[in-house]
Amino acid sequence: MSFAHIQAEYLISQIPWTSDDSFENVVFEWLKLISQHPCKKKQDFEKLFATFRNNHFNKFLHNNANSSEFVKLVCDSAPTTKKDYEELFLKISAYKRNLEPMPGGHSDGVPVAVLWSLGHRALNKVWYKDEVGHVAGKCCQCLTSRRVSFVVRQEPACPATSVWLCPSCSAPPINESFVLPPPKQHEQMLANMRELYILYLSSQETKSPLDVAWSQHYRQHEPAFQVMVANLNSKLASYQHNLTEVEHNYFNLQQWADRQMSVVSKQLQQAYNNGQQSCQGYDLRYRR
């Protein structure tokens, strides 16, 4: 999980209709359902429509007694065939226009806000993906797939700031309308971290940051801890010595076994040759 993903999560979570009791929330819940449960059979359509009415629409209808075009569409519809359900679903889905412009855009036709509600783990990578229109693995200018490189032009990384380019093409201008805006706190935190790390490294001589951290940790403990570490290091050295000796003995044993196998192989071959020679007197092919 990256800072960019967290920023995208935060921006979508601030949209009121993702959690309130508004009409837009009912439409949003509908979009979530059809994204989670693709329908192929008539029974699939029936089950999804019943789930929508029981879990979301009835609650909205209870809190909003005023009739509307949307309420009449859901309440008065009585589909009987698969085709009827398909037409009804298209009419309900058309109310997505009330959520436009959709924050985060779409990814493969699915609103990014819906992906957020379903727990997508890299929202920054699909932020306005369809709107930007780049094809993964192909140059964003000439659409060649030969010798292309993925280039992140600015942070936070998202489709608008990340492009596939070949050596012959230059990057197009960044469309700021589709850029994931960076949080000011994030930028300040990264700057502070870089400054602290540079200051930390500049204060060291030849030791690595890991060695310095371990030395500081070692000094801060009581003598008993230092004695325990020294004993463990001694045992480790002993085990390493024993392991080296075992590896040496194993190598010698393997060499001896190879030599014995060679001797046995020669003996078997000689016995076989002697047997062949002793049987030639009984073989008609060798009689004159």
C-alpha positions as CSV (number, residue, x, y, z in Angstrom):
1,M,0.0,0.0,0.0
2,S,1.5,3.3,-1.1
3,F,1.0,6.9,0.0
4,A,-0.7,7.6,-3.4
5,H,-3.2,4.8,-2.8
6,I,-4.0,6.2,0.7
7,Q,-4.5,9.7,-0.8
8,A,-6.9,8.3,-3.4
9,E,-8.8,6.4,-0.7
10,Y,-9.1,9.6,1.3
11,L,-10.4,11.7,-1.6
12,I,-13.1,9.2,-2.4
13,S,-14.1,8.7,1.2
14,Q,-14.9,12.4,1.4
15,I,-17.7,12.1,-1.2
16,P,-21.0,12.4,0.7
17,W,-23.0,10.0,-1.4
18,T,-20.7,7.0,-0.6
19,S,-22.2,6.7,2.8
20,D,-25.2,9.0,3.3
21,D,-29.0,8.2,2.8
22,S,-29.3,10.3,-0.4
23,F,-30.7,9.3,-3.8
24,E,-27.2,9.3,-5.2
25,N,-26.2,6.7,-2.6
26,V,-28.9,4.4,-3.8
27,V,-27.6,4.7,-7.3
28,F,-24.0,4.1,-6.0
29,E,-25.2,0.9,-4.2
30,W,-26.8,-0.2,-7.4
31,L,-23.5,0.3,-9.3
32,K,-21.7,-1.7,-6.6
33,L,-24.1,-4.6,-6.9
34,I,-24.0,-4.9,-10.7
35,S,-20.2,-4.7,-10.6
36,Q,-20.0,-7.5,-8.0
37,H,-22.6,-9.8,-9.5
38,P,-22.6,-10.0,-13.3
39,C,-25.9,-11.5,-14.5
40,K,-26.1,-14.2,-17.2
41,K,-29.4,-16.0,-16.4
42,K,-32.8,-14.8,-15.6
43,Q,-32.5,-16.1,-12.1
44,D,-29.4,-13.9,-11.6
45,F,-31.3,-10.8,-12.6
46,E,-34.1,-11.7,-10.3
47,K,-31.9,-12.3,-7.3
48,L,-29.9,-9.1,-7.8
49,F,-33.0,-7.0,-8.3
50,A,-34.5,-8.4,-5.1
51,T,-31.3,-7.8,-3.2
52,F,-31.2,-4.2,-4.3
53,R,-34.9,-3.6,-3.3
54,N,-34.6,-5.3,0.1
55,N,-31.2,-4.0,1.2
56,H,-31.1,-0.5,-0.3
57,F,-34.2,0.8,-2.2
58,N,-36.8,0.1,0.5
59,K,-34.8,2.0,3.1
60,F,-34.5,4.9,0.7
61,L,-38.2,4.8,0.0
62,H,-39.0,4.8,3.7
63,N,-36.9,7.9,4.3
64,N,-38.1,9.7,1.1
65,A,-41.8,9.5,0.7
66,N,-41.9,11.9,-2.3
67,S,-42.4,10.1,-5.6
68,S,-39.9,10.5,-8.4
69,E,-39.2,9.1,-11.8
70,F,-36.6,6.7,-10.3
71,V,-39.0,5.5,-7.6
72,K,-41.8,4.9,-10.2
73,L,-39.3,3.0,-12.4
74,V,-38.3,0.6,-9.6
75,C,-41.8,0.2,-8.0
76,D,-43.9,-0.1,-11.2
77,S,-41.6,-2.4,-13.1
78,A,-42.7,-6.0,-13.3
79,P,-40.2,-7.8,-15.6
80,T,-41.0,-11.4,-16.5
81,T,-38.3,-12.3,-19.1
82,K,-34.6,-11.9,-19.2
83,K,-34.9,-9.3,-21.9
84,D,-37.2,-7.3,-19.6
85,Y,-34.7,-7.4,-16.8
86,E,-31.9,-6.3,-19.1
87,E,-33.8,-3.3,-20.3
88,L,-34.8,-2.4,-16.7
89,F,-31.1,-2.7,-15.5
90,L,-30.0,-0.4,-18.3
91,K,-32.6,2.2,-17.3
92,I,-31.6,2.1,-13.6
93,S,-27.8,2.2,-14.5
94,A,-28.5,5.3,-16.6
95,Y,-29.0,7.2,-13.4
96,K,-25.3,7.1,-12.9
97,R,-25.4,10.4,-14.7
98,N,-26.5,11.9,-11.3
99,L,-23.0,11.0,-9.9
100,E,-21.1,12.5,-12.8
101,P,-18.4,13.7,-13.0
102,M,-17.4,10.6,-11.2
103,P,-14.4,11.3,-8.8
104,G,-11.5,9.1,-9.9
105,G,-13.1,8.3,-13.2
106,H,-13.4,4.7,-14.5
107,S,-11.2,1.7,-14.9
108,D,-12.3,-0.8,-17.5
109,G,-15.8,0.7,-17.4
110,V,-16.1,0.4,-13.6
111,P,-16.2,3.6,-11.5
112,V,-13.1,3.9,-9.4
113,A,-15.4,4.9,-6.5
114,V,-17.0,1.4,-6.8
115,L,-13.5,-0.2,-6.8
116,W,-12.7,1.7,-3.6
117,S,-15.9,0.4,-1.9
118,L,-14.8,-3.2,-2.9
119,G,-11.4,-2.8,-1.3
120,H,-9.1,-2.2,-4.4
121,R,-5.5,-2.2,-3.2
122,A,-3.9,0.3,-5.7
123,L,-6.5,3.0,-6.5
124,N,-3.8,5.4,-7.7
125,K,-3.0,3.0,-10.6
126,V,-6.6,3.1,-11.9
127,W,-7.3,6.8,-11.2
128,Y,-9.0,8.1,-14.3
129,K,-7.5,5.1,-16.2
130,D,-10.2,5.0,-18.9
131,E,-10.2,8.7,-19.3
132,V,-6.5,8.9,-19.8
133,G,-6.6,6.0,-22.3
134,H,-3.1,4.7,-22.1
135,V,-2.6,1.1,-23.1
136,A,-0.2,-0.9,-20.9
137,G,2.9,-2.1,-22.8
138,K,2.4,0.2,-25.7
139,C,3.9,3.7,-26.4
140,C,1.3,6.3,-25.6
141,Q,2.3,8.2,-28.8
142,C,2.9,5.7,-31.6
143,L,1.4,2.6,-30.0
144,T,4.4,0.5,-30.7
145,S,5.2,-2.3,-28.2
146,R,8.9,-2.5,-29.1
147,R,11.5,-1.2,-26.6
148,V,8.9,0.7,-24.5
149,S,9.7,1.8,-21.0
150,F,7.3,2.8,-18.1
151,V,8.1,6.3,-16.9
152,V,6.6,8.0,-13.8
153,R,6.9,11.7,-14.6
154,Q,5.7,13.1,-11.3
155,E,4.4,11.9,-7.9
156,P,1.9,10.7,-6.9
157,A,2.1,8.0,-9.6
158,C,-1.2,7.6,-11.5
159,P,-2.2,6.9,-15.2
160,A,-2.1,10.7,-16.0
161,T,1.5,11.0,-14.7
162,S,2.8,7.6,-15.8
163,V,3.3,6.8,-19.4
164,W,4.7,4.0,-21.7
165,L,7.3,5.5,-24.1
166,C,9.5,4.2,-26.9
167,P,12.9,5.8,-27.6
168,S,11.5,7.7,-30.6
169,C,8.7,9.5,-28.9
170,S,8.5,12.3,-26.3
171,A,6.0,12.4,-23.5
172,P,2.8,14.3,-24.1
173,P,1.7,17.1,-21.8
174,I,0.2,16.0,-18.5
175,N,-3.5,16.4,-18.3
176,E,-3.9,18.1,-14.9
177,S,-7.7,17.3,-14.9
178,F,-6.9,13.6,-14.3
179,V,-3.9,14.0,-12.0
180,L,-4.2,12.6,-8.4
181,P,-3.6,15.7,-6.3
182,P,-0.8,15.1,-3.7
183,P,-1.6,16.0,0.0
184,K,0.4,18.8,1.4
185,Q,1.1,16.8,4.6
186,H,2.5,14.0,2.5
187,E,4.9,16.3,0.6
188,Q,6.1,17.9,3.8
189,M,6.6,14.5,5.5
190,L,8.7,13.2,2.6
191,A,10.8,16.4,2.6
192,N,11.4,16.0,6.4
193,M,12.3,12.3,6.0
194,R,14.8,13.1,3.3
195,E,16.4,15.9,5.3
196,L,16.7,13.7,8.4
197,Y,18.2,10.8,6.4
198,I,20.8,13.0,4.7
199,L,21.7,14.6,8.1
200,Y,22.0,11.1,9.6
201,L,24.3,9.8,6.8
202,S,26.4,12.9,6.9
203,S,27.2,12.4,10.6
204,Q,28.6,8.9,9.9
205,E,32.1,8.0,8.8
206,T,32.6,4.6,7.2
207,K,30.0,2.5,9.0
208,S,26.7,1.7,7.3
209,P,23.4,3.0,8.9
210,L,22.7,-0.6,10.0
211,D,26.1,-1.0,11.8
212,V,25.6,2.3,13.5
213,A,22.1,1.5,14.7
214,W,23.3,-1.9,16.0
215,S,26.2,-0.3,17.9
216,Q,23.8,2.2,19.5
217,H,21.4,-0.6,20.4
218,Y,24.2,-2.7,21.8
219,R,25.6,0.0,24.0
220,Q,22.2,0.9,25.5
221,H,21.7,-2.6,27.0
222,E,23.1,-3.8,30.4
223,P,26.3,-5.9,30.6
224,A,24.3,-9.2,30.9
225,F,22.9,-8.6,27.5
226,Q,26.3,-7.9,26.0
227,V,27.6,-11.2,27.6
228,M,24.7,-13.1,26.1
229,V,25.5,-11.6,22.7
230,A,29.2,-12.5,23.0
231,N,28.3,-16.1,24.0
232,L,25.9,-16.4,21.0
233,N,28.6,-15.1,18.7
234,S,31.1,-17.6,20.1
235,K,28.6,-20.5,19.6
236,L,28.0,-19.2,16.0
237,A,31.7,-19.3,15.3
238,S,31.9,-22.8,16.7
239,Y,29.0,-24.0,14.6
240,Q,30.5,-22.5,11.5
241,H,33.8,-24.2,12.2
242,N,32.0,-27.6,12.7
243,L,30.0,-27.0,9.5
244,T,33.2,-26.4,7.6
245,E,34.8,-29.6,9.0
246,V,31.7,-31.6,8.1
247,E,31.7,-30.2,4.6
248,H,35.4,-31.2,4.3
249,N,34.8,-34.7,5.5
250,Y,31.8,-35.1,3.2
251,F,33.9,-34.1,0.2
252,N,36.6,-36.6,1.2
253,L,34.0,-39.3,1.6
254,Q,32.5,-38.5,-1.8
255,Q,35.9,-38.7,-3.4
256,W,36.6,-42.1,-1.8
257,A,33.2,-43.4,-2.8
258,D,33.8,-42.3,-6.4
259,R,37.1,-44.2,-6.4
260,Q,35.5,-47.4,-5.0
261,M,32.8,-47.2,-7.6
262,S,35.4,-46.9,-10.3
263,V,37.2,-50.0,-9.1
264,V,34.0,-52.0,-8.7
265,S,33.0,-51.0,-12.2
266,K,36.3,-52.1,-13.7
267,Q,36.0,-55.4,-11.8
268,L,32.5,-56.0,-13.1
269,Q,33.5,-55.2,-16.7
270,Q,36.5,-57.6,-16.4
271,A,34.2,-60.4,-15.0
272,Y,31.8,-59.9,-17.8
273,N,34.6,-60.1,-20.4
274,N,36.0,-63.3,-18.8
275,G,32.5,-64.8,-18.9
276,Q,32.1,-64.0,-22.6
277,Q,35.4,-65.6,-23.4
278,S,34.5,-68.7,-21.4
279,C,31.2,-69.2,-23.3
280,Q,32.7,-68.9,-26.8
281,G,33.4,-72.6,-26.9
282,Y,29.7,-73.4,-26.5
283,D,28.5,-70.8,-29.0
284,L,28.0,-72.2,-32.6
285,R,29.1,-68.9,-34.0
286,Y,32.6,-69.6,-32.8
287,R,32.9,-73.2,-34.0
288,R,35.0,-73.9,-37.1
